[in-house]
């Protein structure tokens, strides 16, 4: 599991910012370092020493703002990479075991956008837990633009997390997701209100263990809890809690009419 991190306290907006391209490049290279198979069998992953050096340069503006050394932040972050890798291994195995289309874990790691989005989320979440501003959001928006999956780095997501297809998924900042949850494309875990005065409150739903949420469903509200072992069908709109072992589905009416053949 992830070790306890050095936490920095927000003292306002930093007057200096990291270089966005450097953050994205670091994210991609760290992903390859954790999983060299991402780029194929001939890839030589960058060393931790080089990555650590790049990381210290990226976080230097944050260090100036918070009176920390970039060595302290780098040590805090890199000491947790082993735990992050263990969580991601579990995620990849869970995805491979539950997707009939997956030929194995290597295919999931190399080719599945859902896994890449989870990978970047777990890295960004670790930095967000420290309290580092901006950098985690740059990472998550890189994954968003690359995969179509938008996971806020401050969301809380347990291990054995499954995203299939993934395009159009939105997981808000205060979402809490339990173990062995499966989410399909087009799902939104959002807020009922976007007022700025709600910023410090829990605005997004809680999804308990062993829940499946099918394509196109929207679940809103900080007090909304989806009980464990529930199934949320496609295109459902939910703003209230459901108990454990529930099945929620949207019943639509399909009308088929015979068309006149005007070519006779």
C-alpha positions as CSV (number, residue, x, y, z in Angstrom):
1,X,0.0,0.0,0.0
2,X,1.0,3.7,-0.4
3,X,3.1,5.0,2.5
4,X,2.4,8.1,4.4
5,X,3.5,11.2,2.5
6,X,4.9,14.6,3.4
7,X,1.9,16.9,3.2
8,X,2.2,20.6,2.2
9,X,-0.4,23.2,3.2
10,X,-1.9,25.4,0.6
11,X,-0.9,29.0,1.1
12,X,-2.5,30.5,-2.0
13,X,-1.8,30.5,-5.7
14,X,1.8,29.9,-6.6
15,X,3.5,32.7,-8.6
16,X,5.5,30.1,-10.6
17,X,4.2,27.2,-12.5
18,X,5.7,23.9,-13.9
19,X,6.2,23.6,-17.6
20,X,3.2,21.6,-18.9
21,X,5.1,19.7,-21.6
22,X,7.7,18.6,-18.9
23,X,4.9,17.2,-16.7
24,X,3.3,15.3,-19.6
25,X,6.7,13.9,-20.7
26,X,7.5,12.9,-17.1
27,X,4.1,11.1,-16.8
28,X,4.6,9.2,-20.0
29,X,8.1,8.1,-19.0
30,X,7.1,7.1,-15.5
31,X,4.3,5.0,-16.9
32,X,6.9,3.2,-19.2
33,X,9.3,2.8,-16.2
34,X,6.5,1.1,-14.2
35,X,5.3,-1.0,-17.2
36,X,7.9,-1.2,-20.0
37,X,5.5,-3.4,-22.0
38,X,3.5,-0.2,-22.7
39,X,5.8,0.6,-25.5
40,X,6.7,-3.0,-26.5
41,X,9.3,-5.6,-25.7
42,X,12.3,-3.7,-27.0
43,X,11.7,-0.6,-24.8
44,X,14.5,0.4,-22.4
45,X,12.7,2.2,-19.6
46,X,14.2,5.3,-18.1
47,X,16.0,4.9,-14.8
48,X,14.5,6.0,-11.5
49,X,17.6,8.2,-11.1
50,X,16.9,10.2,-14.3
51,X,13.1,10.3,-13.5
52,X,13.8,11.6,-10.0
53,X,16.1,14.3,-11.4
54,X,13.3,15.4,-13.8
55,X,10.7,15.3,-11.1
56,X,12.8,17.6,-8.9
57,X,13.0,20.1,-11.7
58,X,9.2,20.0,-12.3
59,X,8.3,20.5,-8.6
60,X,10.8,23.2,-8.0
61,X,8.2,26.1,-8.2
62,X,6.1,24.3,-5.6
63,X,9.1,24.0,-3.3
64,X,9.8,27.7,-3.5
65,X,6.2,28.4,-2.5
66,X,6.1,26.0,0.4
67,X,9.6,26.2,1.8
68,X,10.5,22.6,1.1
69,X,13.4,21.1,-0.8
70,X,12.6,19.3,-4.0
71,X,14.7,16.4,-2.6
72,X,12.1,16.0,0.2
73,X,9.2,15.9,-2.2
74,X,11.0,13.5,-4.6
75,X,11.9,11.1,-1.8
76,X,8.3,11.2,-0.5
77,X,6.8,10.5,-3.9
78,X,9.3,7.9,-5.2
79,X,9.1,5.9,-1.9
80,X,5.5,5.2,-2.8
81,X,6.0,4.0,-6.4
82,X,6.3,0.4,-5.3
83,X,2.9,0.6,-3.6
84,X,1.4,2.3,-6.7
85,X,2.8,-0.4,-8.9
86,X,1.2,-3.1,-6.7
87,X,-2.2,-1.5,-7.0
88,X,-1.9,-1.2,-10.8
89,X,-0.9,-4.8,-11.1
90,X,-4.1,-5.8,-9.3
91,X,-6.1,-3.4,-11.6
92,X,-4.6,-4.9,-14.7
93,X,-5.2,-8.5,-13.6
94,X,-8.8,-7.6,-12.6
95,X,-9.5,-6.1,-16.0
96,X,-8.0,-9.0,-17.9
97,X,-9.9,-11.5,-15.8
98,X,-13.3,-9.8,-16.4
99,X,-13.1,-8.7,-20.0
100,X,-13.9,-11.5,-22.4
101,X,-12.2,-9.6,-25.2
102,X,-8.9,-9.4,-23.3
103,X,-6.2,-11.9,-24.4
104,X,-4.2,-11.3,-21.2
105,X,-2.6,-8.8,-18.9
106,X,0.0,-7.7,-21.4
107,X,-2.8,-6.6,-23.9
108,X,-4.5,-4.7,-21.1
109,X,-1.4,-2.8,-20.2
110,X,-0.3,-2.1,-23.8
111,X,-3.6,-1.3,-25.4
112,X,-6.5,-0.5,-23.0
113,X,-7.3,3.2,-22.5
114,X,-9.1,2.3,-19.3
115,X,-5.9,0.9,-17.8
116,X,-3.8,3.9,-18.9
117,X,-6.3,6.3,-17.3
118,X,-6.2,4.4,-14.0
119,X,-2.4,4.3,-14.2
120,X,-2.1,8.1,-14.5
121,X,-4.9,8.6,-11.9
122,X,-2.9,6.6,-9.3
123,X,0.3,8.6,-10.0
124,X,-1.6,11.9,-9.9
125,X,-3.6,10.9,-6.8
126,X,-0.4,10.3,-4.9
127,X,0.8,13.8,-5.7
128,X,-2.6,15.3,-4.9
129,X,-2.4,13.6,-1.5
130,X,0.8,15.4,-0.8
131,X,-1.0,18.6,-1.6
132,X,1.0,19.5,-4.7
133,X,-1.1,21.9,-6.8
134,X,-1.5,22.0,-10.6
135,X,0.8,19.1,-11.5
136,X,-1.8,16.3,-10.7
137,X,-4.4,18.1,-12.8
138,X,-2.0,18.4,-15.8
139,X,-1.4,14.7,-15.5
140,X,-5.1,13.8,-15.3
141,X,-5.9,16.1,-18.2
142,X,-3.2,14.5,-20.3
143,X,-4.9,11.1,-19.6
144,X,-8.3,12.7,-20.4
145,X,-7.1,14.0,-23.8
146,X,-5.4,10.6,-24.5
147,X,-8.2,8.3,-23.5
148,X,-11.5,10.3,-23.2
149,X,-11.6,9.4,-19.5
150,X,-11.7,12.2,-17.0
151,X,-10.7,11.2,-13.5
152,X,-10.1,13.9,-10.9
153,X,-6.8,13.2,-9.1
154,X,-8.5,13.8,-5.7
155,X,-11.1,11.1,-6.2
156,X,-10.7,8.1,-3.9
157,X,-10.6,4.8,-5.8
158,X,-9.8,1.4,-4.3
159,X,-7.9,-1.4,-6.0
160,X,-9.3,-3.9,-8.5
161,X,-10.9,-1.1,-10.5
162,X,-12.3,-1.9,-14.0
163,X,-12.9,0.6,-16.8
164,X,-14.1,-0.9,-20.1
165,X,-14.0,1.1,-23.4
166,X,-14.0,4.2,-21.2
167,X,-14.8,7.0,-23.6
168,X,-16.9,9.7,-21.9
169,X,-16.4,8.6,-18.3
170,X,-16.3,11.4,-15.8
171,X,-15.3,10.8,-12.1
172,X,-15.6,13.9,-9.9
173,X,-13.2,15.2,-7.3
174,X,-15.0,13.9,-4.1
175,X,-16.1,10.6,-5.6
176,X,-15.4,7.5,-3.5
177,X,-15.2,4.1,-5.2
178,X,-14.8,0.9,-3.4
179,X,-13.2,-2.5,-4.3
180,X,-13.9,-4.5,-7.5
181,X,-16.1,-1.8,-9.1
182,X,-16.7,-2.0,-12.9
183,X,-17.6,1.1,-15.0
184,X,-18.4,1.3,-18.7
185,X,-18.3,4.1,-21.2
186,X,-20.3,7.3,-20.8
187,X,-20.7,7.0,-17.0
188,X,-20.7,10.2,-15.0
189,X,-20.1,10.4,-11.2
190,X,-21.0,14.1,-10.8
191,X,-22.3,16.8,-8.6
192,X,-25.8,18.1,-8.3
193,X,-24.6,21.7,-8.0
194,X,-21.5,23.4,-9.5
195,X,-21.7,26.4,-7.2
196,X,-18.2,27.6,-6.0
197,X,-19.4,27.8,-2.4
198,X,-19.7,23.9,-2.5
199,X,-16.0,23.5,-3.2
200,X,-15.1,22.2,0.2
201,X,-18.0,19.8,0.5
202,X,-18.6,16.2,-0.7
203,X,-20.3,16.8,-4.0
204,X,-19.9,13.5,-5.8
205,X,-21.3,10.0,-5.1
206,X,-20.0,7.0,-3.2
207,X,-19.9,3.7,-5.0
208,X,-19.5,0.7,-2.6
209,X,-17.7,-2.6,-3.3
210,X,-18.7,-5.0,-6.2
211,X,-20.8,-2.5,-8.1
212,X,-21.3,-2.5,-11.8
213,X,-22.3,0.7,-13.7
214,X,-23.3,0.2,-17.3
215,X,-22.9,2.5,-20.2
216,X,-24.4,6.0,-20.2
217,X,-25.5,6.1,-16.6
218,X,-25.3,9.3,-14.6
219,X,-25.1,9.3,-10.8
220,X,-25.1,12.7,-9.0
221,X,-24.7,14.1,-5.5
222,X,-22.5,13.9,-2.5
223,X,-25.1,12.1,-0.4
224,X,-25.8,9.5,-3.1
225,X,-24.5,6.1,-2.1
226,X,-24.7,3.0,-4.4
227,X,-24.9,0.0,-2.0
228,X,-22.4,-2.8,-2.5
229,X,-23.1,-5.6,-5.0
230,X,-25.6,-3.5,-6.9
231,X,-26.0,-3.3,-10.7
232,X,-26.8,0.1,-12.4
233,X,-28.1,-0.5,-15.9
234,X,-27.4,1.6,-19.0
235,X,-28.7,5.2,-19.3
236,X,-29.9,5.4,-15.7
237,X,-30.2,8.8,-14.0
238,X,-29.8,8.6,-10.2
239,X,-29.8,11.4,-7.6
240,X,-30.6,9.3,-4.6
241,X,-29.1,6.3,-2.8
242,X,-29.9,2.7,-3.5
243,X,-29.4,-0.2,-1.0
244,X,-27.0,-3.0,-1.3
245,X,-27.9,-5.8,-3.8
246,X,-30.1,-3.5,-5.9
247,X,-30.7,-3.7,-9.6
248,X,-31.5,-0.3,-11.2
249,X,-32.5,0.0,-14.8
250,X,-34.0,2.4,-17.2
251,X,-37.1,1.1,-19.0
252,X,-37.5,2.6,-22.4
253,X,-40.2,2.0,-25.0
254,X,-39.1,1.0,-28.5
255,X,-41.6,1.6,-31.3
256,X,-41.0,-0.1,-34.7
257,X,-43.1,1.3,-37.6
258,X,-43.3,-0.1,-41.1
259,X,-42.0,2.3,-43.6
260,X,-43.9,2.9,-46.9
261,X,-42.0,1.9,-50.0
262,X,-42.2,4.9,-52.2
263,X,-40.1,3.2,-54.9
264,X,-43.0,1.0,-56.1
